[in-house]
């Protein structure tokens, strides 16, 4: 398995493409937007430049990585002769189902179809294909080139052979794969999102401010960043989407999103990607300035 395709050139997609390419795989990066592809490649180049500056890779390795990536705006063209496709499009059920229908028609019959979904049912996605035994979840963590974990999610019909293949493949990328079963939120987000949501509830109820909540979790629980900062980093819209999936899947009120989160997403305050969330990123990508609406 040396030829793979990645669907989506956004944050997760370009990170996945970068990681495979740096490990010697030939990667077809696919996005319907030429602008997104250009931005994705620019991000990969910047990240490789940082690695060169830190002397974690050489200039030759950087150039070899970039040579391993080709870009496409057509799914049918981009998935020719690949053994694996990793879908990393927006966390939207209908969009993903449509993509997997196209992949099922365009890909070779023995091609494995993986999704980077962080919460949507693998079984649901697999059901729209004629190869549910070859559909699996590969949930990479952001930033992909740095984070060690890959959550490997088996759908109801995912075969043992496909699971073992993807587990072994993840190890060749220098990652640590962990196999989990297909339930809403899997493991990572089933635990993480209620914590983030409860942090937002704590702010919403006036128990403490943004800085205070994040400081308690960083210094008291040894978290590298506070939950509100992490929510900004993930994207508040993504957090809301995952909570909706979990609430719909379990019908348990503990997964209902906080009204403050809902309103912030409606207002376009999505975190780093929009320039403002719980923190103000207008001058720096670091969470140094609390958003004006949360200042005491």
Beta strands, then each sheet from edge to edge (+ up, - down):
strand 1: 3-7
strand 2: 26-30
strand 3: 69-72
strand 4: 84-87
strand 5: 112-115
strand 6: 135-140
strand 7: 149-154
strand 8: 176-181
strand 9: 279-280
strand 10: 289-290
sheet 1: 3+ 2+ 1+ 4+ 5+ 6+ 7- 8-
sheet 2: 9+ 10-
end
